[in-house]
């Protein structure tokens, strides 16, 4: 049901990313191509990892894409789950739980002490699912992000920063 993604999975991973973005009402924000995913997952210096959920016939019906993070307080790596998605018509079969179970197993096996992810506040079905597994929201933290023009301004090298 769960296996490590291979280069042959890149086209379906890309399709699933686009399906997830549609579900999250953000398809217009997806600029990643199959080539981007192939390089990130299977290039000379992979920066991300993926597992896929398959149906009994081998069809890929979901995925978890993740990368390593690091806790300075704990002094060890953890896993940051960037995306977890199972096709809507395939939900309820245990694939999402199996994907998270595999990532938790990797954490335990490797001595990682955290498995973290973000979820949209309006996504109440996913929130209920995560909480049923024992996950708890980190309400005291607010996620910040720099992208596009703000990132270019800050990283542009003029030393002034985004608010200067």
Secondary structure per residue as TSV (DSSP state, phi and psi in degrees):
chain	resnum	aa	ss	phi	psi
A	1	X	-	360.0	-36.4
A	2	X	E	-123.2	134.7
A	3	X	E	-147.9	161.4
A	4	X	E	-68.3	136.4
A	5	X	-	-66.1	151.5
A	6	X	-	-121.1	167.0
A	7	X	G	-55.4	-31.5
A	8	X	G	-65.2	-18.6
A	9	X	G	-83.8	-8.5
A	10	X	H	-55.7	-45.3
A	11	X	H	-60.0	-43.0
A	12	X	H	-71.9	-34.1
A	13	X	H	-60.7	-44.0
A	14	X	H	-62.2	-42.8
A	15	X	H	-62.7	-40.9
A	16	X	H	-67.5	-37.2
A	17	X	H	-59.9	-43.3
A	18	X	H	-66.8	-37.1
A	19	X	H	-64.1	-43.3
A	20	X	H	-61.0	-45.1
A	21	X	H	-62.1	-37.0
A	22	X	H	-64.1	-46.0
A	23	X	H	-58.1	-39.1
A	24	X	T	-86.5	9.3
A	25	X	T	59.7	39.9
A	26	X	-	-140.4	27.6
A	27	X	G	-58.0	-32.8
A	28	X	G	-66.4	-12.9
A	29	X	G	-89.7	-10.6
A	30	X	-	-78.9	116.6
A	31	X	-	-116.6	-8.8
A	32	X	-	-63.0	138.2
A	33	X	-	-108.3	172.4
A	34	X	H	-58.0	-38.0
A	35	X	H	-64.2	-40.2
A	36	X	H	-59.1	-47.7
A	37	X	H	-63.8	-43.5
A	38	X	H	-59.7	-43.5
A	39	X	H	-66.8	-44.4
A	40	X	H	-65.4	-37.3
A	41	X	H	-90.6	-32.9
A	42	X	H	-133.0	9.3
A	43	X	S	-73.6	-169.2
A	44	X	T	-61.9	-35.0
A	45	X	T	-129.6	78.0
A	46	X	-	-55.8	134.1
A	47	X	-	-109.1	-9.4
A	48	X	-	-144.3	166.1
A	49	X	E	-136.5	157.2
A	50	X	E	-144.7	146.7
A	51	X	E	-122.7	149.5
A	52	X	E	-120.7	149.9
A	53	X	E	-102.4	134.6
A	54	X	E	-121.7	151.4
A	55	X	-	-78.8	174.2
A	56	X	T	-57.9	-29.7
A	57	X	T	-86.7	3.3
A	58	X	S	93.2	-7.6
A	59	X	-	-63.5	132.5
A	60	X	E	-75.8	122.6
A	61	X	E	-122.0	-1.6
A	62	X	E	-169.7	171.0
A	63	X	E	-156.9	159.9
A	64	X	E	-128.3	124.7
A	65	X	E	-115.2	128.1
A	66	X	E	-145.8	166.9
A	67	X	E	-147.1	167.6
A	68	X	E	-82.2	140.2
A	69	X	E	-120.6	-174.0
A	70	X	E	-145.4	135.6
A	71	X	E	-103.2	114.8
A	72	X	T	-68.2	-27.8
A	73	X	T	-73.4	-36.1
A	74	X	T	-94.7	-20.9
A	75	X	T	77.6	18.1
A	76	X	E	-140.8	164.3
A	77	X	E	-69.3	165.3
A	78	X	E	-144.4	-179.9
A	79	X	E	-110.4	131.9
A	80	X	E	-107.0	118.4
A	81	X	E	-85.3	107.9
A	82	X	E	-74.5	-46.5
A	83	X	E	-143.9	138.9
A	84	X	E	-131.3	125.9
A	85	X	E	-151.2	134.5
A	86	X	E	-127.4	133.8
A	87	X	-	-53.4	136.6
A	88	X	G	-52.5	-40.7
A	89	X	G	-71.9	-9.5
A	90	X	G	-108.2	0.3
A	91	X	T	-70.4	155.3
A	92	X	T	92.6	-3.9
A	93	X	S	-96.3	4.2
A	94	X	S	90.3	3.7
A	95	X	H	-69.0	-41.6
A	96	X	H	-62.6	-45.4
A	97	X	H	-62.8	-40.0
A	98	X	H	-64.3	-38.5
A	99	X	H	-63.5	-46.2
A	100	X	H	-65.7	-37.0
A	101	X	H	-61.4	-41.0
A	102	X	H	-64.1	-41.9
A	103	X	H	-67.2	-38.4
A	104	X	H	-63.8	-39.4
A	105	X	H	-61.6	-42.8
A	106	X	H	-61.4	-43.8
A	107	X	H	-57.3	-50.5
A	108	X	H	-62.8	-46.6
A	109	X	H	-60.4	-38.2
A	110	X	H	-97.0	-0.8
A	111	X	T	80.1	16.8
A	112	X	-	-75.0	144.6
A	113	X	-	-110.3	1.7
A	114	X	-	-142.9	143.3
A	115	X	E	-128.4	113.1
A	116	X	E	-126.8	155.8
A	117	X	E	-162.9	170.2
A	118	X	-	-114.2	153.0
A	119	X	-	-139.7	140.9
A	120	X	-	-64.5	138.9
A	121	X	T	-58.1	-30.5
A	122	X	T	-82.9	-9.0
A	123	X	-	-85.3	66.6
A	124	X	H	-63.0	-33.1
A	125	X	H	-62.2	-41.0
A	126	X	H	-69.3	-40.1
A	127	X	H	-60.0	-45.7
A	128	X	H	-62.3	-40.9
A	129	X	H	-61.8	-48.9
A	130	X	H	-61.8	-42.7
A	131	X	H	-67.2	-29.8
A	132	X	H	-66.1	-22.3
A	133	X	T	-88.5	-6.3
A	134	X	T	102.9	-0.7
A	135	X	-	-71.2	146.2
A	136	X	-	-127.7	140.4
A	137	X	-	-68.2	149.8
A	138	X	-	-102.9	70.5
A	139	X	T	-64.7	-20.3
A	140	X	T	-81.7	-2.8
A	141	X	-	-109.3	144.5
A	142	X	-	-120.0	129.9
A	143	X	-	-78.6	133.9
A	144	X	-	-117.3	152.7
A	145	X	-	-148.2	138.0
A	146	X	-	-110.1	129.8
A	147	X	-	-145.3	171.6
A	148	X	H	49.6	-128.3
A	149	X	H	-63.0	-39.7
A	150	X	H	-64.1	-40.5
A	151	X	H	-65.8	-43.5
A	152	X	H	-63.1	-41.3
A	153	X	H	-62.8	-48.3
A	154	X	H	-66.8	-39.4
A	155	X	H	-91.0	5.5
A	156	X	T	-72.0	-9.7
A	157	X	S	89.4	3.1
A	158	X	S	-82.8	-7.2
A	159	X	S	76.1	0.1
A	160	X	S	-89.3	-25.7
A	161	X	-	82.9	173.4
A	162	X	T	-70.5	-30.7
A	163	X	T	-99.6	5.5
A	164	X	-	-77.7	360.0
